[in-house]
Amino acid sequence: MKARDMVLHACYFLFISMFLYAAVSKLMTFQVFVVQMQRQPFSDAYGQFLTWVIPLVEILLALMMTVNSFRKLALYLSTSLMICFTGYIILVQLRFYGKIPCSCGGAIAKLSWTEHLLFNLLFIAIGFAGIYIEQRAELLEKSFKLAK
């Protein structure tokens, strides 16, 4: 296995692990998650929708990353989702919404908002690294096919 493939597999593994952990943690303490989501600065209907959608999307993205034909799309979507989550954290840090609880699951919920921001930025960097490697691999394959 090439070093490029090993790094790419590590990116997928980290995203799969993080999303599954977060989703399962939310679902295992679902009532706590619901209360935390109700404290978010969203309308009740939107909060109820997100209460179900967030863990399901996290599980779906993790599953997509296990299937070769969906991996690249899942990587793009996962990185985009992390950018959205990070934007929200930045607004929280800027006190745009006032003081609100973290609605993440498990140990991630125990992070301070600053630690959470750094955690998310790490995953955004992992996502961008994976995207870069995927795009570079595609370009190399196209170049190789043209050379034949």
N, CA, C and O of each residue as an XYZ file, in Angstrom:
592
protein
N       0.840     -1.176      0.000
C       0.000      0.000      0.000
C       0.888      1.243      0.000
O       1.856      1.320      0.757
N       0.560      2.202     -0.840
C       1.328      3.429     -0.943
C       1.073      4.312      0.273
O       0.031      4.219      0.921
N       2.043      5.168      0.568
C       1.907      6.097      1.691
C       0.675      6.976      1.505
O      -0.031      7.279      2.467
N       0.422      7.385      0.262
C      -0.750      8.213     -0.045
C      -2.030      7.504      0.366
O      -2.917      8.113      0.964
N      -2.125      6.228      0.050
C      -3.319      5.454      0.400
C      -3.448      5.275      1.905
O      -4.555      5.294      2.443
N      -2.329      5.102      2.581
C      -2.367      4.945      4.033
C      -2.864      6.225      4.708
O      -3.666      6.168      5.640
N      -2.391      7.365      4.239
C      -2.834      8.637      4.807
C      -4.323      8.838      4.523
O      -5.072      9.274      5.397
N      -4.741      8.524      3.322
C      -6.146      8.664      2.954
C      -7.031      7.747      3.799
O      -8.090      8.162      4.268
N      -6.600      6.515      3.990
C      -7.359      5.595      4.839
C      -7.406      6.090      6.290
O      -8.412      5.912      6.976
N      -6.333      6.703      6.746
C      -6.322      7.268      8.100
C      -7.341      8.405      8.208
O      -8.038      8.525      9.215
N      -7.424      9.238      7.165
C      -8.423     10.322      7.150
C      -9.829      9.744      7.270
O     -10.634     10.203      8.079
N     -10.112      8.733      6.456
C     -11.438      8.103      6.501
C     -11.694      7.469      7.863
O     -12.781      7.614      8.424
N     -10.706      6.772      8.391
C     -10.862      6.110      9.687
C     -11.162      7.125     10.787
O     -12.028      6.890     11.630
N     -10.452      8.247     10.783
C     -10.670      9.261     11.813
C     -12.073      9.856     11.724
O     -12.740     10.042     12.743
N     -12.520     10.152     10.501
C     -13.875     10.683     10.344
C     -14.920      9.647     10.748
O     -15.877      9.971     11.452
N     -14.742      8.408     10.309
C     -15.693      7.345     10.674
C     -15.770      7.207     12.190
O     -16.859      7.157     12.762
N     -14.617      7.148     12.829
C     -14.573      6.990     14.287
C     -15.243      8.156     14.997
O     -16.043      7.953     15.910
N     -14.923      9.369     14.581
C     -15.468     10.548     15.234
C     -16.978     10.634     15.042
O     -17.711     10.880     16.001
N     -17.450     10.434     13.813
C     -18.889     10.541     13.561
C     -19.676      9.438     14.253
O     -20.733      9.703     14.827
N     -19.183      8.217     14.208
C     -19.899      7.133     14.882
C     -19.917      7.348     16.391
O     -20.944      7.143     17.038
N     -18.793      7.758     16.948
C     -18.737      8.020     18.382
C     -19.729      9.114     18.769
O     -20.485      8.967     19.730
N     -19.720     10.207     18.016
C     -20.618     11.324     18.334
C     -22.083     10.913     18.200
O     -22.899     11.228     19.066
N     -22.414     10.219     17.129
C     -23.810      9.813     16.900
C     -24.288      8.824     17.954
O     -25.377      8.977     18.507
N     -23.480      7.816     18.229
C     -23.878      6.805     19.212
C     -23.998      7.436     20.596
O     -24.920      7.107     21.343
N     -23.086      8.334     20.947
C     -23.163      9.024     22.239
C     -24.461      9.823     22.353
O     -25.115      9.805     23.395
N     -24.829     10.516     21.288
C     -26.072     11.291     21.290
C     -27.278     10.374     21.437
O     -28.195     10.663     22.206
N     -27.274      9.284     20.709
C     -28.417      8.372     20.747
C     -28.516      7.628     22.079
O     -29.617      7.333     22.543
N     -27.374      7.326     22.693
C     -27.392      6.613     23.974
C     -27.897      7.504     25.113
O     -28.473      7.009     26.082
N     -27.683      8.799     24.995
C     -28.198      9.754     25.987
C     -29.150     10.713     25.276
O     -29.021     11.934     25.369
N     -30.091     10.132     24.577
C     -30.946     10.911     23.680
C     -31.722     12.005     24.414
O     -31.841     13.115     23.897
N     -32.244     11.724     25.590
C     -33.021     12.740     26.314
C     -32.150     13.948     26.679
O     -32.614     15.087     26.621
N     -30.910     13.704     27.048
C     -29.978     14.793     27.344
C     -29.723     15.588     26.067
O     -29.714     16.819     26.085
N     -29.520     14.886     24.971
C     -29.290     15.541     23.679
C     -30.490     16.410     23.292
O     -30.315     17.526     22.803
N     -31.698     15.905     23.508
C     -32.913     16.660     23.190
C     -32.961     17.949     24.009
O     -33.237     19.020     23.468
N     -32.691     17.846     25.313
C     -32.710     19.033     26.179
C     -31.652     20.040     25.721
O     -31.918     21.241     25.679
N     -30.458     19.555     25.378
C     -29.397     20.449     24.903
C     -29.787     21.118     23.591
O     -29.508     22.299     23.384
N     -30.421     20.375     22.722
C     -30.859     20.951     21.443
C     -31.970     21.982     21.657
O     -32.064     22.953     20.906
N     -32.802     21.782     22.663
C     -33.858     22.746     22.963
C     -33.276     24.062     23.477
O     -33.928     25.103     23.393
N     -32.066     24.022     24.002
C     -31.409     25.233     24.512
C     -30.634     25.967     23.421
O     -30.098     27.051     23.655
N     -30.577     25.378     22.237
C     -29.871     26.021     21.135
C     -30.733     27.169     20.604
O     -31.947     27.171     20.809
N     -30.129     28.131     19.933
C     -30.877     29.312     19.493
C     -31.669     29.089     18.191
O     -31.684     29.951     17.312
N     -32.322     27.928     18.081
C     -33.123     27.626     16.899
C     -34.587     27.616     17.297
O     -34.924     27.517     18.476
N     -35.438     27.719     16.311
C     -36.866     27.550     16.591
C     -37.085     26.106     17.054
O     -36.276     25.226     16.760
N     -38.174     25.870     17.772
C     -38.451     24.522     18.284
C     -38.539     23.498     17.161
O     -38.002     22.396     17.278
N     -39.214     23.855     16.076
C     -39.369     22.911     14.960
C     -38.015     22.572     14.348
O     -37.738     21.411     14.046
N     -37.185     23.571     14.168
C     -35.868     23.352     13.586
C     -34.996     22.527     14.529
O     -34.257     21.645     14.091
N     -35.088     22.817     15.818
C     -34.337     22.055     16.815
C     -34.754     20.599     16.847
O     -33.906     19.712     16.941
N     -36.069     20.339     16.769
C     -36.563     18.954     16.743
C     -36.068     18.232     15.500
O     -35.686     17.063     15.563
N     -36.076     18.919     14.387
C     -35.585     18.342     13.128
C     -34.106     17.984     13.266
O     -33.697     16.878     12.911
N     -33.309     18.911     13.779
C     -31.865     18.677     13.930
C     -31.561     17.575     14.933
O     -30.563     16.867     14.802
N     -32.419     17.430     15.932
C     -32.224     16.386     16.938
C     -32.160     15.008     16.295
O     -31.397     14.148     16.736
N     -32.944     14.802     15.277
C     -32.920     13.510     14.576
C     -31.935     13.492     13.419
O     -31.276     12.483     13.169
N     -31.839     14.605     12.719
C     -31.027     14.637     11.498
C     -29.525     14.560     11.785
O     -28.800     13.859     11.079
N     -29.057     15.261     12.799
C     -27.612     15.293     13.051
C     -27.040     13.898     13.297
O     -26.087     13.517     12.617
N     -27.580     13.115     14.241
C     -27.001     11.770     14.425
C     -27.161     10.879     13.188
O     -26.274     10.086     12.871
N     -28.286     11.012     12.498
C     -28.490     10.194     11.296
C     -27.500     10.558     10.194
O     -26.970      9.678      9.516
N     -27.256     11.834     10.021
C     -26.280     12.270      9.010
C     -24.878     11.800      9.394
O     -24.114     11.365      8.533
N     -24.540     11.884     10.668
C     -23.222     11.416     11.109
C     -23.055      9.924     10.819
O     -22.000      9.496     10.350
N     -24.077      9.144     11.094
C     -24.019      7.700     10.817
C     -23.956      7.454      9.315
O     -23.169      6.628      8.852
N     -24.772      8.159      8.559
C     -24.778      7.992      7.101
C     -23.417      8.320      6.496
O     -22.919      7.581      5.647
N     -22.815      9.425      6.930
C     -21.491      9.788      6.402
C     -20.442      8.740      6.756
O     -19.595      8.398      5.931
N     -20.502      8.234      7.983
C     -19.552      7.191      8.392
C     -19.740      5.948      7.517
O     -18.761      5.353      7.068
N     -20.985      5.558      7.276
C     -21.250      4.391      6.430
C     -20.806      4.629      4.988
O     -20.254      3.734      4.346
N     -21.049      5.832      4.485
C     -20.631      6.155      3.114
C     -19.121      6.025      2.950
O     -18.636      5.623      1.893
N     -18.389      6.365      3.991
C     -16.923      6.292      3.913
C     -16.409      4.860      3.895
O     -15.237      4.630      3.596
N     -17.259      3.907      4.207
C     -16.839      2.501      4.159
C     -17.055      1.890      2.788
O     -16.620      0.767      2.536
N     -17.729      2.622      1.890
C     -18.022      2.122      0.545
C     -17.181      2.916     -0.457
O     -17.303      4.138     -0.544
N     -16.341      2.228     -1.200
C     -15.407      2.898     -2.118
C     -16.078      3.909     -3.039
O     -15.551      5.003     -3.239
N     -17.222      3.565     -3.595
C     -17.858      4.458     -4.566
C     -18.434      5.725     -3.932
O     -18.723      6.686     -4.644
N     -18.605      5.746     -2.612
C     -19.153      6.920     -1.929
C     -18.127      7.669     -1.092
O     -18.431      8.733     -0.552
N     -16.935      7.139     -0.978
C     -15.931      7.718     -0.076
C     -15.612      9.171     -0.375
O     -15.594     10.007      0.528
N     -15.365      9.467     -1.615
C     -14.970     10.826     -1.978
C     -16.094     11.813     -1.657
O     -15.847     12.869     -1.075
N     -17.314     11.473     -2.033
C     -18.457     12.334     -1.727
C     -18.604     12.497     -0.217
O     -18.840     13.604      0.268
N     -18.467     11.408      0.519
C     -18.580     11.464      1.979
C     -17.505     12.359      2.581
O     -17.760     13.071      3.552
N     -16.311     12.325      2.012
C     -15.227     13.170      2.515
C     -15.559     14.644      2.301
O     -15.354     15.465      3.195
N     -16.070     14.976      1.124
C     -16.467     16.359      0.842
C     -17.598     16.794      1.775
O     -17.552     17.886      2.341
N     -18.607     15.946      1.932
C     -19.741     16.282      2.790
C     -19.324     16.386      4.259
O     -19.784     17.275      4.977
N     -18.464     15.488      4.697
C     -18.001     15.509      6.084
C     -17.203     16.770      6.387
O     -17.379     17.396      7.432
N     -16.338     17.128      5.470
C     -15.550     18.346      5.653
C     -16.461     19.568      5.656
O     -16.278     20.484      6.458
N     -17.436     19.577      4.764
C     -18.401     20.687      4.728
C     -19.196     20.774      6.021
O     -19.417     21.865      6.547
N     -19.626     19.629      6.533
C     -20.373     19.605      7.790
C     -19.510     20.129      8.935
O     -19.986     20.893      9.775
N     -18.260     19.726      8.967
C     -17.359     20.213     10.019
C     -17.142     21.723      9.897
O     -17.006     22.410     10.909
N     -17.108     22.237      8.684
C     -16.987     23.692      8.487
C     -18.231     24.384      9.036
O     -18.124     25.427      9.681
N     -19.406     23.816      8.789
C     -20.644     24.390      9.329
C     -20.641     24.360     10.849
O     -20.947     25.366     11.490
N     -20.298     23.219     11.431
C     -20.227     23.107     12.887
C     -19.228     24.128     13.451
O     -19.479     24.740     14.489
N     -18.111     24.301     12.769
C     -17.071     25.219     13.229
C     -17.543     26.667     13.143
O     -17.261     27.472     14.030
N     -18.260     26.993     12.074
C     -18.833     28.335     11.967
C     -19.769     28.628     13.123
O     -19.771     29.731     13.670
N     -20.566     27.635     13.493
C     -21.475     27.768     14.628
C     -20.685     27.985     15.919
O     -21.050     28.829     16.737
N     -19.616     27.234     16.099
C     -18.785     27.374     17.299
C     -18.154     28.766     17.358
O     -18.056     29.367     18.428
N     -17.733     29.264     16.213
C     -17.153     30.613     16.177
C     -18.196     31.640     16.607
O     -17.880     32.565     17.355
N     -19.432     31.486     16.142
C     -20.500     32.404     16.561
C     -20.756     32.293     18.064
O     -21.012     33.296     18.731
N     -20.687     31.073     18.589
C     -20.840     30.881     20.034
C     -19.698     31.576     20.768
O     -19.921     32.262     21.766
N     -18.479     31.398     20.276
C     -17.302     32.018     20.895
C     -17.408     33.544     20.889
O     -16.954     34.208     21.821
N     -18.008     34.088     19.842
C     -18.168     35.544     19.734
C     -19.372     36.043     20.525
O     -19.702     37.229     20.486
N     -20.031     35.122     21.248
C     -21.212     35.422     22.077
C     -22.385     35.936     21.239
O     -23.215     36.704     21.724
N     -22.442     35.509     19.989
C     -23.528     35.898     19.097
C     -24.864     35.391     19.626
O     -25.883     36.070     19.498
N     -24.860     34.204     20.217
C     -26.086     33.592     20.724
C     -26.219     33.676     22.239
O     -27.224     33.224     22.787
N     -25.251     34.233     22.919
C     -25.263     34.186     24.375
C     -24.650     32.874     24.832
O     -23.951     32.216     24.062
N     -24.899     32.492     26.056
C     -24.321     31.258     26.594
C     -25.242     30.085     26.288
O     -26.410     30.082     26.675
N     -24.706     29.095     25.592
C     -25.487     27.903     25.255
C     -24.640     26.662     25.500
O     -23.411     26.726     25.450
N     -25.293     25.530     25.765
C     -24.536     24.295     26.004
C     -24.113     23.641     24.692
O     -24.712     23.865     23.640
N     -23.084     22.843     24.784
C     -22.664     22.030     23.645
C     -23.618     20.845     23.559
O     -23.925     20.217     24.572
N     -24.079     20.543     22.370
C     -25.002     19.418     22.205
C     -24.317     18.206     21.571
O     -24.980     17.299     21.069
N     -23.001     18.204     21.602
C     -22.259     17.054     21.078
C     -22.339     15.908     22.081
O     -22.669     16.115     23.249
N     -22.044     14.732     21.627
C     -22.132     13.577     22.506
C     -20.807     13.194     23.124
O     -19.742     13.565     22.632
N     -20.889     12.438     24.223
C     -19.727     11.816     24.837
C     -18.677     12.793     25.317
O     -18.990     13.887     25.787
N     -17.426     12.383     25.191
C     -16.297     13.179     25.667
C     -16.168     14.498     24.917
O     -15.646     15.472     25.459
N     -16.636     14.536     23.680
C     -16.553     15.766     22.890
C     -17.340     16.881     23.576
O     -16.928     18.040     23.544
N     -18.465     16.538     24.194
C     -19.294     17.523     24.886
C     -18.584     18.115     26.102
O     -18.961     19.187     26.575
N     -17.577     17.438     26.605
C     -16.864     17.915     27.789
C     -15.772     18.931     27.438
O     -15.180     19.540     28.329
N     -15.512     19.112     26.151
C     -14.509     20.086     25.731
C     -15.040     21.498     25.948
O     -16.245     21.734     25.859
N     -14.145     22.429     26.232
C     -14.541     23.843     26.263
C     -14.823     24.259     24.820
O     -14.471     23.546     23.881
N     -15.453     25.408     24.655
C     -15.733     25.862     23.290
C     -14.432     26.083     22.511
O     -14.381     25.808     21.311
N     -13.393     26.568     23.169
C     -12.103     26.772     22.494
C     -11.493     25.436     22.093
O     -10.999     25.286     20.976
N     -11.526     24.462     23.004
C     -11.017     23.124     22.673
C     -11.839     22.491     21.555
O     -11.305     21.813     20.677
N     -13.132     22.722     21.604
C     -14.016     22.199     20.564
C     -13.675     22.824     19.211
O     -13.660     22.142     18.186
N     -13.405     24.113     19.220
C     -13.008     24.802     17.990
C     -11.724     24.190     17.426
O     -11.634     23.932     16.226
N     -10.745     23.962     18.279
C      -9.484     23.352     17.828
C      -9.708     21.929     17.316
O      -9.121     21.531     16.310
N     -10.548     21.172     18.000
C     -10.899     19.819     17.570
C     -11.507     19.856     16.165
O     -11.115     19.083     15.290
N     -12.459     20.754     15.961
C     -13.094     20.867     14.655
C     -12.110     21.319     13.579
O     -12.129     20.810     12.458
N     -11.259     22.269     13.923
C     -10.262     22.727     12.952
C      -9.318     21.593     12.558
O      -8.895     21.504     11.405
N      -8.992     20.729     13.515
C      -8.177     19.557     13.208
C      -8.896     18.670     12.184
O      -8.279     18.205     11.225
N     -10.177     18.439     12.383
C     -10.911     17.597     11.439
C     -11.114     18.273     10.091
O     -11.168     17.597      9.064
N     -11.225     19.571     10.080
C     -11.276     20.286      8.794
C      -9.951     20.097      8.066
O      -9.938     19.845      6.861
N      -8.845     20.213      8.780
C      -7.528     19.992      8.169
C      -7.403     18.562      7.661
O      -6.870     18.337      6.575
N      -7.886     17.599      8.430
C      -7.872     16.195      7.985
C      -8.700     16.049      6.715
O      -8.291     15.375      5.770
N      -9.861     16.684      6.702
C     -10.719     16.628      5.516
C     -10.049     17.243      4.296
O     -10.076     16.662      3.211
N      -9.449     18.415      4.469
C      -8.758     19.058      3.346
C      -7.569     18.228      2.879
O      -7.301     18.152      1.680
N      -6.862     17.610      3.804
C      -5.742     16.742      3.418
C      -6.256     15.570      2.592
O      -5.673     15.237      1.560
N      -7.331     14.948      3.032
C      -7.915     13.838      2.282
C      -8.397     14.270      0.902
O      -8.172     13.572     -0.086
N      -9.056     15.418      0.836
C      -9.534     15.939     -0.458
C      -8.353     16.211     -1.379
O      -8.398     15.871     -2.561
N      -7.303     16.818     -0.850
C      -6.111     17.107     -1.651
C      -5.509     15.811     -2.202
O      -5.166     15.727     -3.382
N      -5.389     14.816     -1.343
C      -4.812     13.537     -1.771
C      -5.700     12.882     -2.819
O      -5.199     12.350     -3.810
N      -7.016     12.916     -2.611
C      -7.955     12.345     -3.593
C      -7.817     13.041     -4.942
O      -7.730     12.381     -5.977
N      -7.797     14.376     -4.935
C      -7.695     15.129     -6.189
C      -6.357     14.892     -6.873
O      -6.297     14.753     -8.095
N      -5.307     14.845     -6.105
C      -3.977     14.601     -6.675
C      -3.902     13.205     -7.299
O      -3.317     13.029     -8.368
N      -4.493     12.222     -6.631
C      -4.511     10.859     -7.161
C      -5.281     10.805     -8.481
O      -4.871     10.123     -9.420
N      -6.401     11.530     -8.543
C      -7.180     11.576     -9.786
C      -6.375     12.206    -10.916
O      -6.378     11.707    -12.041
N      -5.685     13.303    -10.612
C      -4.870     13.963    -11.638
C      -3.755     13.054    -12.131
O      -3.463     13.003    -13.325
N      -3.136     12.337    -11.200
C      -2.069     11.415    -11.593
C      -2.618     10.291    -12.473
O      -1.980      9.900    -13.450
N      -3.791      9.775    -12.131
C      -4.406      8.716    -12.932
C      -4.741      9.213    -14.332
O      -4.507      8.510    -15.315
N      -5.290     10.429    -14.427
C      -5.625     11.007    -15.732
C      -4.356     11.232    -16.559
O      -4.320     10.950    -17.757
N      -3.327     11.740    -15.900
C      -2.056     11.973    -16.591
C      -1.468     10.654    -17.085
O      -0.936     10.584    -18.193
N      -1.564      9.631    -16.279
C      -1.043      8.320    -16.649
C      -1.820      7.754    -17.847
O      -1.224      7.178    -18.757
N      -3.140      7.918    -17.844
C      -3.962      7.424    -18.956
C      -3.653      8.173    -20.243
O      -3.619      7.574    -21.319
N      -3.425      9.488    -20.139
C      -3.096     10.291    -21.315
C      -1.723      9.912    -21.879
O      -1.507      9.949    -23.090
N      -0.818      9.555    -21.002
C       0.539      9.186    -21.425
C       0.558      7.874    -22.188
O       1.466      7.627    -22.982
N      -0.445      7.026    -21.952
C      -0.480      5.724    -22.629
C      -0.819      5.896    -24.035
O      -0.898      4.917    -24.776
